[in-house]
Amino acid sequence: MLKALADPARLRLLSLIQSAPDGEACVCDLTAPLGLSQPTVSHHLRILTEAGLLEREKRGVWAFYRLVPAAIGTIADLLTPPRKRATKKAPR
């Protein structure tokens, strides 16, 4: 998962999809904001989908993508440092 997020364009894609009005976006909605070609955007979306970060739903000739909430939660857990645990003193 983290390898899929290593590319700045993929991080931007996740942000654009998350902030889309319906929480989903089509490739055609993502090419202009990224300034990348449709095949390049499709390539990045495929990598994110294969990593389990996005879901893809085909509607006619268009494919719509949305974030997988559980996957985003997993990444958040990976990036959050563990809480410091209070150490208990052992009885002497």
Backbone as JSON, one array per atom type, in Angstrom:
{
  "sequence": "MLKALADPARLRLLSLIQSAPDGEACVCDLTAPLGLSQPTVSHHLRILTEAGLLEREKRGVWAFYRLVPAAIGTIADLLTPPRKRATKKAPR",
  "N": [[0.81, -1.2, 0.0], [1.86, 1.25, 0.87], [3.86, 1.64, -1.02], [2.35, 2.14, -3.29], [1.45, 4.64, -2.68], [3.66, 6.18, -2.91], [4.07, 7.85, -5.06], [3.66, 11.22, -6.01], [1.55, 12.01, -7.71], [-0.34, 10.03, -7.33], [-1.05, 10.38, -4.67], [-2.26, 12.84, -4.93], [-4.39, 12.12, -6.58], [-5.92, 10.52, -4.81], [-6.66, 12.51, -3.0], [-8.18, 14.22, -4.68], [-10.29, 12.52, -5.4], [-11.43, 11.95, -2.92], [-12.34, 14.49, -2.21], [-14.25, 14.99, -4.1], [-17.61, 15.83, -5.12], [-19.52, 13.66, -4.82], [-17.92, 11.85, -3.61], [-16.69, 10.25, -5.35], [-15.07, 9.73, -8.52], [-14.54, 10.07, -12.04], [-12.21, 9.07, -14.58], [-12.14, 11.05, -16.49], [-12.71, 13.3, -15.01], [-10.42, 13.74, -13.65], [-8.1, 14.15, -15.13], [-7.54, 16.84, -16.03], [-7.14, 18.42, -13.56], [-4.78, 17.21, -12.65], [-3.07, 17.53, -14.75], [-2.17, 15.57, -16.42], [-2.05, 12.98, -18.93], [-4.86, 11.0, -20.11], [-4.3, 8.15, -20.34], [-2.11, 7.97, -18.55], [-3.22, 8.8, -16.1], [-5.13, 6.77, -15.82], [-3.41, 4.6, -15.52], [-2.21, 5.18, -13.0], [-4.52, 5.08, -11.41], [-5.16, 2.39, -11.68], [-3.03, 1.17, -10.32], [-3.5, 2.13, -7.72], [-5.98, 0.93, -7.28], [-5.35, -1.81, -7.43], [-3.77, -1.95, -5.19], [-5.63, -1.85, -3.27], [-6.68, 0.52, -2.35], [-8.56, 1.98, -3.72], [-11.89, 1.61, -5.03], [-13.42, 0.36, -7.95], [-15.98, 1.09, -10.2], [-17.75, 0.16, -12.94], [-19.64, 1.93, -15.25], [-21.46, 1.85, -17.91], [-19.51, 3.09, -20.47], [-17.79, 4.36, -18.84], [-15.62, 4.44, -15.99], [-15.86, 4.65, -12.54], [-14.29, 5.82, -9.6], [-13.74, 5.3, -6.13], [-12.7, 5.91, -2.73], [-11.53, 3.34, -0.53], [-12.64, 3.05, 2.56], [-11.68, 1.47, 4.78], [-9.11, 0.8, 3.98], [-7.86, 3.27, 3.89], [-7.97, 3.88, 6.56], [-6.24, 1.92, 7.55], [-3.8, 2.8, 6.51], [-3.6, 5.23, 7.84], [-3.28, 4.27, 10.45], [-0.79, 3.02, 10.16], [0.86, 5.2, 9.79], [0.64, 6.65, 12.09], [2.24, 7.26, 15.08], [2.87, 4.81, 17.67], [1.09, 4.95, 20.74], [2.49, 6.22, 23.67], [3.05, 4.03, 26.23], [2.18, 3.74, 29.59], [4.57, 2.78, 31.85], [4.64, 0.16, 34.1], [5.78, -0.28, 37.38], [7.64, -3.0, 38.45], [6.92, -5.23, 41.15], [9.01, -5.38, 44.05]],
  "CA": [[0.0, 0.0, 0.0], [2.7, 2.45, 0.96], [4.55, 1.81, -2.3], [1.39, 2.76, -4.21], [1.32, 6.05, -2.29], [4.96, 6.84, -3.04], [4.06, 8.79, -6.17], [2.86, 12.41, -5.69], [0.33, 12.05, -8.52], [-1.31, 9.12, -6.71], [-1.56, 11.07, -3.48], [-3.18, 13.89, -5.42], [-5.6, 11.43, -7.03], [-6.72, 10.18, -3.62], [-7.22, 13.76, -2.49], [-9.22, 14.68, -5.6], [-11.45, 11.63, -5.32], [-12.04, 12.16, -1.6], [-13.01, 15.79, -2.17], [-15.28, 15.08, -5.15], [-18.93, 16.01, -4.51], [-20.15, 12.39, -4.44], [-16.9, 10.98, -3.07], [-16.21, 9.39, -6.42], [-14.69, 10.48, -9.71], [-14.24, 9.37, -13.29], [-10.92, 9.48, -15.14], [-12.34, 12.31, -17.23], [-12.73, 14.38, -14.03], [-9.13, 13.8, -12.96], [-6.96, 14.47, -16.0], [-7.23, 18.28, -16.05], [-6.5, 18.9, -12.33], [-3.43, 16.66, -12.52], [-2.24, 17.93, -15.88], [-1.62, 14.35, -17.01], [-2.89, 12.38, -19.98], [-5.82, 9.99, -19.65], [-3.66, 6.86, -20.08], [-1.28, 8.06, -17.35], [-4.13, 8.81, -14.94], [-5.68, 5.41, -15.72], [-2.34, 3.76, -14.98], [-2.12, 5.46, -11.57], [-5.74, 4.58, -10.78], [-5.05, 0.93, -11.64], [-2.11, 0.83, -9.24], [-4.21, 2.38, -6.46], [-7.03, -0.08, -7.15], [-4.7, -3.09, -7.13], [-3.25, -1.86, -3.82], [-6.77, -1.92, -2.36], [-7.01, 1.84, -1.85], [-9.72, 2.47, -4.45], [-12.84, 0.67, -5.64], [-13.76, 0.77, -9.32], [-17.31, 0.67, -10.63], [-17.94, 0.44, -14.37], [-20.99, 2.39, -15.62], [-21.4, 2.05, -19.36], [-18.12, 3.15, -20.93], [-17.01, 5.08, -17.84], [-15.29, 3.79, -14.72], [-15.84, 5.59, -11.43], [-13.43, 5.37, -8.52], [-13.96, 5.87, -4.8], [-11.78, 5.4, -1.73], [-11.92, 2.24, 0.36], [-12.41, 3.63, 3.89], [-10.87, 0.6, 5.64], [-7.71, 0.89, 3.53], [-7.35, 4.57, 4.31], [-7.78, 3.73, 8.01], [-5.03, 1.12, 7.75], [-2.66, 3.67, 6.25], [-3.53, 6.18, 8.95], [-2.7, 3.53, 11.58], [0.63, 2.8, 9.89], [1.59, 6.46, 9.87], [0.48, 7.22, 13.42], [3.15, 6.58, 16.02], [2.17, 4.15, 18.76], [0.98, 5.76, 21.95], [3.43, 5.84, 24.73], [2.34, 3.31, 27.28], [2.72, 3.95, 30.94], [5.28, 1.59, 32.33], [4.32, -0.19, 35.48], [6.94, -0.75, 38.12], [7.52, -4.37, 38.93], [7.06, -5.32, 42.61], [10.33, -5.84, 44.48]],
  "C": [[0.86, 1.27, 0.0], [3.47, 2.7, -0.33], [3.63, 2.48, -3.32], [1.24, 4.24, -3.92], [2.6, 6.85, -2.48], [5.01, 7.88, -4.15], [3.17, 9.99, -5.83], [1.55, 12.49, -6.48], [-0.75, 11.15, -7.9], [-1.88, 9.71, -5.43], [-2.58, 12.13, -3.88], [-4.48, 13.27, -5.91], [-6.5, 11.07, -5.86], [-7.4, 11.42, -3.05], [-8.37, 14.27, -3.36], [-10.48, 13.82, -5.5], [-12.18, 11.83, -4.0], [-12.84, 13.45, -1.57], [-14.06, 15.98, -3.25], [-16.65, 15.15, -4.49], [-19.6, 14.72, -4.04], [-19.15, 11.41, -3.83], [-16.39, 9.97, -4.09], [-15.92, 10.25, -7.64], [-14.37, 9.54, -10.86], [-12.87, 9.87, -13.78], [-11.05, 10.84, -15.82], [-12.36, 13.52, -16.29], [-11.34, 14.65, -13.44], [-7.95, 14.23, -13.82], [-6.57, 15.94, -15.94], [-6.59, 18.76, -14.74], [-5.08, 18.4, -12.14], [-2.5, 17.13, -13.62], [-1.55, 16.74, -16.53], [-2.57, 13.81, -18.06], [-3.8, 11.32, -19.39], [-5.17, 8.63, -19.43], [-2.78, 6.86, -18.81], [-2.13, 8.04, -16.09], [-4.73, 7.42, -14.74], [-4.66, 4.44, -15.13], [-2.22, 3.94, -13.46], [-3.35, 4.93, -10.83], [-5.71, 3.05, -10.67], [-4.15, 0.48, -10.49], [-2.78, 1.03, -7.88], [-5.32, 1.36, -6.21], [-6.44, -1.43, -6.78], [-4.13, -3.11, -5.71], [-4.38, -1.91, -2.79], [-7.19, -0.58, -1.79], [-8.25, 2.44, -2.5], [-10.61, 1.31, -4.88], [-13.2, 1.24, -7.01], [-15.13, 0.22, -9.66], [-17.5, 1.11, -12.08], [-19.41, 0.81, -14.6], [-20.96, 2.74, -17.1], [-19.95, 2.03, -19.8], [-17.21, 3.82, -19.9], [-16.75, 4.21, -16.61], [-15.19, 4.87, -13.65], [-15.06, 4.98, -10.27], [-13.81, 6.06, -7.23], [-13.0, 5.21, -3.81], [-12.37, 4.24, -0.95], [-11.61, 2.73, 1.78], [-11.51, 2.77, 4.79], [-9.4, 0.69, 5.26], [-7.09, 2.21, 3.97], [-7.1, 4.55, 5.82], [-6.52, 2.95, 8.33], [-3.78, 1.98, 7.54], [-2.49, 4.68, 7.38], [-2.91, 5.51, 10.18], [-1.2, 3.31, 11.4], [1.45, 4.07, 10.1], [1.49, 7.14, 11.22], [1.41, 6.5, 14.39], [2.36, 5.93, 17.16], [2.15, 5.05, 19.99], [1.99, 5.27, 22.97], [2.62, 5.18, 25.84], [3.01, 3.59, 28.63], [3.38, 2.67, 31.4], [4.95, 1.38, 33.79], [5.58, -0.7, 36.14], [6.68, -2.15, 38.64], [7.69, -4.39, 40.44], [8.43, -5.88, 42.96], [10.26, -6.99, 45.38]]
}
